[in-house]
Amino acid sequence: MKSIFGVLVWWSFVFPTQAAIVKDSLPRPFSIGIFYGPMPEMANDEQFRWIKEANVDFIQFIGDSLFDFNKDAAIAERRNRHILDLSARHGLRYFVRDPRVKGGEADIAAMVNAYKMHPGLGGYFIVDEPGKDNLDWPANAYKALLKYDPAGTPSVNLFPSFVYPDYEQAYVEAWVRKVGKENLKLLSFDHYPLLANGAFGPAYFKNMDVIRRVGLRYGIATSMYPQSMGIVHAYRRPDSNELRYSAYTALAYGIRNLVWFTYNTPVRQPVERFTNAIIDSLGNKTDLYEPFKKLNAELKQLGKTTEWLDAVEVYHSDTLDGTAGLTLPDNFFWKPVDGHQRMILTQFKDRRTGQSFVMVVNKSLKNKEAFSFHLGSGIRKVDLVSARDGKQYTTRYRRGAVFTDMLLPGEGKLYALKGSW
């Protein structure tokens, strides 16, 4: 389990240090998942229907009250098949967890053959947050899984950056090398910035930038875990604005795969005590369920466009929250009128056409604000990519005029640009 303690002891401009971007014309599909679905005793049609209605695509992990999921292959297969059946029935996918993933190649082959034809299969859970000195076995398991199911998706999630001071080279790059960039389906990490003391984790954006750059360098889609829970004395429970902020900051950094941590409220944990998540410990919807459902619907509409986009530049208007070194350059073509407003500005490039897009994220967690910009003189048209239906709509913009739009707390808006600058 993931927490602040390591949990369970989880192309117009480029940055000067950024490696060459791998160019291709393939989509990197956008999807939404949950980590920690209904406990086995609550794994029923009603709960799985609610997951689907919340615009979720897959379940990556389900807890186990007996903590024996990883001890007995027969128990694991029986429980996995029950969850796979429920998932298939409700149009979801599930990442199976089976102790044979830690065995030899014959064990992995047997595991894959037990599940790979099931319509509810999303992938294979290997491990959460392997240590930097313990990457060999998950990398070997990853490659063995692909050998027996080339279309499958193995799941390994990396620690956040504050765990290792040499994070990028000795951990993230090391993981890519061990698995092979040609094999790695997703580069995944977790980092929960909403702290119990009301502060914001200062390494969050630097962590996102490392993952963004490494993903671009090797042409690997990226994945992360937005925070939808609290842990007593560690993390605060987010409100609906903070859910929105977590999601849109991830989109601004080019994340393709969001896995909400957590959906159900974990119970009987050996270390942490969790506050209510989207579903409480008794299986009831909390006050976050409806905002969560609405937000996911918006993200999936934008995902129709972002699956083709690379976040080639990401900047902040301020140096708060550990963003020193990530601030907006003076010559950027999308210039805030009010430099004191807190925002993220991302330039995306479409891998098929080279067209530029810009995303603006309101970094306020409390206030709805109007943001105004001076645009490059060559920009002749700005189209809003609608979070309602994913279509592009021409905005009211006259070349050379100030461009203004209103954003909710934590909201991001995506604009397609036409012209030159």
N, C-alpha and C positions, 0 to 999 in steps of 0.2 A: 504494500500500500504506500501511497505517496504522501509525504508531508515535509515540513520544514526541517525535520530531523533526519531526512534520508529515508524515513518511513519504512518501517520494517527493516531496520538497521541497519527510488524512483526519481535606339539604344542610343539615348542621347548622351547621357552622362553615366559614369560608374565611379564607385569609390576608388581612390588611388590604389588601395591594397587589394581590391577585389580581383580574383582570378577571371580568366576568360569565361564567358557564359556559354554553356553548351546550347546550341541552337537546334531546334527541331520543330516540326509542325504537328505534333501529336497532342491531343488534349490530355490534361491531368485532371481527371474528374474530381469534382468537389463532393464531399460526403460528410455526413454528421453522424457521430456515434455517441454511445454512453459507456462509461466505465463504471462498473458496479450496478448491474441490473437487479431484478427481483431475486431475493433469496429463494432456494429451492422450494421451501414451503409456501412461497407466494408466487411461484411460477405458474400462472394460469392465464386463460384467454383474456380476462378483463385487463390484467396488468399489461400483457403484451399488446392489446388493442390500444391502450393509453400511450404506450411507447410509440407505436406507429402514428397515432393521431397527433403526437407531439413533433411530427416531421423528422423523426430519427430514422436512419438507414440501417444501423448495425449496433450490436451489443458486443463489447469487447471483453467484458469480464463480469462474472456473477459470483458473488460470495458464497460461502458454504458454512453453515452453522457448526458443522462437525470438524471443519478444517482438515478433511481427509481427501479432498479432491485430487491432490497431487501424490497420494500414497498408494492408491489401488486402481489399476487400469480398468478393471471390470466395473467398479463403482463409477469411475470417471466416464466410461463409455455409456453406461446406462443413463447417467444424468445428462450428459451431452446430447444424447439422442432425444431425450425429452425436450430439452431446450431448443434443439434444432427443429424438431417437429413444430413446436409453438412458433418459432421464428418464421419458418416457411409458411405456416398457415396465415400469418399476419403480414407477410411481405417484408420481413426483416431478415438480417443475416447475423450469424453468431460465430465468434472466434472460440473454437473449442480449446479447452484446457485439459491436457492429458499427460500423466507422468511419463509416458513413453517418449516424450520429446527430449527427455534428459538421458535416454538410453543410446545404444549404438544404432548404426544405420538400419539394421533389421527391425529394431523396435520402431524407428521412425517410419519405415516403409509400412509396417503393420498398422500404425496409427493413421497414416494418410489413407490407406485402403479402407479403413473403417468409416471414414467420413467424406472422402472427396466427392462422391457422387450425390451427396445429400443437397437438395435445393436450398436448404437454410444455412449452408456453410458460408461464412464470411472469410475465415482464415484460421490460422493456428497461433495460439498464444504461446510464446516461448518463455519470456521473462520480462519483468519490469525492473528497470534501473540496475543493470549489471554494473559492477565496479570496473574501473579502467584496467585493472590487472586480471579481470575475469571475463574477457571478451571472446576468448577462443571457443569455448563450448557453445555459446549462443550463435556465434558466427558459423560454426560447423553445422549446428542444427538447422540454421536458416538455409544453408546451401543444400543440405540433405532433403529438407522439405520441398525445395524447388525442384530437386532432381525427380522426386516422385509425384509432384503436382506443380508443374511449371506455371500454371495459371493461378496458383494459390497465393495467398498473402500471409507470410509469417509476420508475427508481431513482436518487436523488441522496442522498448521505450527507454531513452537515455535519461540519466540524471540531469538536473538543472546545473547551470554554470557555476553557482556559488560553491558547489561541492569540490570542484577541482580548479586550482589556479591556472593550470595549463590546459584549460578545457578544450579549446578549438583544435589544437594540434595533437595533444596526447590522448584525447578522448574521442571527440567527434570525428576527426580525420582518421584516427586509428580504427574506429568502428567501420568507416567506409572502406578502408583498405582491407580489413579482415573479411568482410562480406563480399567486397567487390562492387564497384559502382554500377556495373552492368547487372548485378543481381538485386540490389537494394530497391525494394518497391516504395518504401517510405522512410524518410529520415525523421524520427519522432523524438520529442522531448516533453518534459513537463516543468512548469514553473508557476507557482501560485503567488501572486503579488499582493493580494488583499489581506493584510496582516491584522491580527486580533487587536493590536494596540492602535488601530486606525491609520497606520502608516501604509506606504506603498513600497513593495520590494524594489530596492534600487538596482538590482541586476537584471530585472525582467526584460527591458528593451535591448540591452547589450546581448542577452542570451538569444532573443529573437533574431537579432542581426547576425549573430554567428550562424545560426541554423539557416537563415535566408541565404547568406553568402555561400555556405558550403553546398546547399541545395542547388543554387545556380551554377556553381563551379562544376558540378558533376551531372547536372541534368536530372536531379532526383526530386520528386515531389516531397513536400514537407508536411508534418503533422504535429499537433500539439493539443494540450489538455486545458481548455478554459475552466476556470474555477466556478463551481456551482454549489459549493459546500463551505462549511466552517468547521474548524477543529479547535476545541477549547484550548486557550492559551497559545495558539499558533496562528490560526486564520480566522477572519471574520466571515460570517455568512453574507454573501452578496445580496443586494437588492436588485430590482429589475434593471436599473440604470447600470449597475456594475456588471450584470450579465451581458448587457449590450456592449459595454466597454471592452470586456474580455474578448467577445467575439469579433468586434470590428478592429481592435488592435491586431488580432491574429490575421484577419483578412488583409490589413494594410501591409503586413510583412509577407504576404504571398502564401499563407498556409492554405493547403488544399483539403486537409482532413482534420476536422474538429472532433475531439472525443471529450464530452463533458464529464468532469470529475467533481462530484458523483451525481448519478441520477437518483437511485435509491439511497436512503440513509444507512450507512454501514452500522451494524450492531455487533456487540460482543467482540470488539477489536482488542487485541492484547496490549496496545499502547495508547492509541488516540481515542478521544471521545468526540464523536461527530455531532454537529448540530444538524437540523433538518435540511435536507437537500430539496430536490424537485418532488420526490415522494418521501413521506416520512417512514419511520421504522415499522409502522403498522400497515403500510401499503396504501395510505391515503394521499391524495393530492395536496400539496401545500400551496401557499399563496404565490409561489414562483412558477407553478405549472403553466398557467395561461400565458404569462410573459415569455416563458421558455418556448412554448409552442409557437407563438406569434413570431418571435425572433428567429427561430429555426426556419420558418416558412420564408421570411425575408432573405435569409442567408442562402437558401437553396435557389431562390430566383436569381440572386446576384451570381451564384455559382455557375450558372449557365454561361456567363461571360468570363468569370475569373479562371475557369478551367483552361483558358487559352492564354492567360496573361502571366508574365513574369514581373515580379516587383524589382525593377532594376535600380531604383533609388528610393530610399525611405529617409525622411528627415523630420525633425521636431522643431517647433518654434521656440522651445525653451530648453534649459539645461537641468530641469528638475527631473526627479525619478531616474537618476543615473544616465541621463541622455547627453551629457557632455561628450563632444566629438561626433554627435549625430545631428547637429543642428543645421538649419537651412542655410545654404550658401547665398551670398548676396546676388549672384547672377542667375538664380533659379527663375524659370519662366512663369511660375505661378506664385506671385508675391503677395503675402498678406498685407492688407492696408493697415491693420492694427497689429503690430509686432508683439503686443503684450498678451494677445489671446493665445491660449494653449491649444495646440493642434498637432496632428501628424499629417504630413503631406507625402504621398507616394506617387511616383511615376511608374506606371506599368507599360509594358510593351507586348503587343499581340505577336505570338510566335509565328503565326501564319502570314500576317500582312505587314508587321512592323508599326502598326498604328499605335499611337500613344493614348493612354488613359491616365487620369489623375483621381486618386482617392483622398478625400479630406475626412479626418476623424476629429470630432470634438473631444478633447481630453478632460473636459469638466465632467465630474460625476454627479453634479447637482443641477447645472443650469442649461436651459435651452438657449442657444445663442445664434445670432446672425453673423456669418463670416463673409468678409468682402476681400476681393483680390484684384490686383492689377495683373493682367495676362500678357504674355508675349505678343508683340505687335502682329506676328504672322498668324495667330490663331483666329480663324474666321468663324468657327462654329463650335458650340459646346452642347453635347447631348447627355442628358441624365440617364443612366442605366437604372431603371425602376426596380426597387425592391418589392414592388407589388406584383409585377408580372415578368420581370427580366427584360423588357423591351427598352429600346432607346427612344427618348423623347427630347426634342429640341427645346433648350431653355431660352429664356429671354436674355440674349446677350448680343450687344452691338460691338463690333470690333473697335478696340481702343477704349471702351467704357469699363467701368468697374463691374465685376461680376460678384453677385451676392446670393447666398443661399442660407437657409435656416437649418440647424442641426440640433437634434435632441441630445441630452446628456449621454456621452459615450457613443453616439451614432456616427457612422461613416456613410459618405455618399460617393458614388463612383461616376465619373464623367468621361465620355468618349470625346476626343479632340480631333478636329480637322483643321488643317493648315500647316504652317511651318513656323519655326522659331529658332 
